[in-house]
Amino acid sequence: MSKYNKSATAPKGFEAYQPGQAAKRPEDKKGKAAKIYCGPNIPGIAAPGAIFIKPSDILLAHVEKCPAIKTFLVDPKQYISVKEKAAKSGSMENVQYKRVLEYLKKGA
């Protein structure tokens, strides 16, 4: 007999995962899908790989000051693609990445 309760149900607001079932992407109450950040580290605000269902007011304030940051808030399916493009010299993502780094060096 297992020590885990196999008859337990998922907490309210969460759906239990069933084997063979595709995992659902997190969404907010308005149905907006989560975004994943794939830009340079913004200390204390956003690290590469951070998932946002609703970006914080602090992050949005930084986006207003440096619109290039928004380039790196992407759908999870685009994460690898954008990371690869950011590493490729001369690509639009690479230029935006450098803009974010310049913004951060100025003491954002």
Secondary structure as the mmCIF struct_conf table of DSSP 4:
data_model
#
loop_
_struct_conf.conf_type_id
_struct_conf.id
_struct_conf.beg_label_comp_id
_struct_conf.beg_label_asym_id
_struct_conf.beg_label_seq_id
_struct_conf.end_label_comp_id
_struct_conf.end_label_asym_id
_struct_conf.end_label_seq_id
BEND BEND1 LYS A 3 TYR A 4
TURN_TY1_P TURN_TY1_P1 LYS A 6 SER A 7
HELX_LH_PP_P HELX_LH_PP_P1 ALA A 10 PRO A 11
TURN_TY1_P TURN_TY1_P2 LYS A 12 GLY A 13
HELX_LH_PP_P HELX_LH_PP_P2 GLU A 15 TYR A 17
TURN_TY1_P TURN_TY1_P3 PRO A 19 GLY A 20
BEND BEND2 GLN A 21 GLN A 21
HELX_LH_PP_P HELX_LH_PP_P3 ALA A 22 PRO A 26
STRN STRN1 GLU A 27 GLU A 27
TURN_TY1_P TURN_TY1_P4 LYS A 29 LYS A 30
HELX_LH_PP_P HELX_LH_PP_P4 LYS A 32 LYS A 32
STRN STRN2 ALA A 33 ALA A 33
HELX_LH_PP_P HELX_LH_PP_P5 ALA A 34 ALA A 34
STRN STRN3 LYS A 35 TYR A 37
BEND BEND3 GLY A 39 PRO A 40
STRN STRN4 ILE A 42 ILE A 42
TURN_TY1_P TURN_TY1_P5 PRO A 43 ILE A 45
STRN STRN5 ALA A 46 ALA A 46
TURN_TY1_P TURN_TY1_P6 PRO A 48 GLY A 49
STRN STRN6 ILE A 51 PHE A 52
BEND BEND4 ILE A 53 LYS A 54
HELX_RH_AL_P HELX_RH_AL_P1 ASP A 57 LYS A 65
HELX_RH_3T_P HELX_RH_3T_P1 PRO A 67 PHE A 72
STRN STRN7 LEU A 73 VAL A 74
HELX_RH_3T_P HELX_RH_3T_P2 PRO A 76 GLN A 78
HELX_RH_AL_P HELX_RH_AL_P2 TYR A 79 ALA A 87
BEND BEND5 LYS A 88 LYS A 88
TURN_TY1_P TURN_TY1_P7 SER A 89 GLY A 90
BEND BEND6 SER A 91 SER A 91
HELX_RH_AL_P HELX_RH_AL_P3 MET A 92 LYS A 105
TURN_TY1_P TURN_TY1_P8 LYS A 106 GLY A 107
#
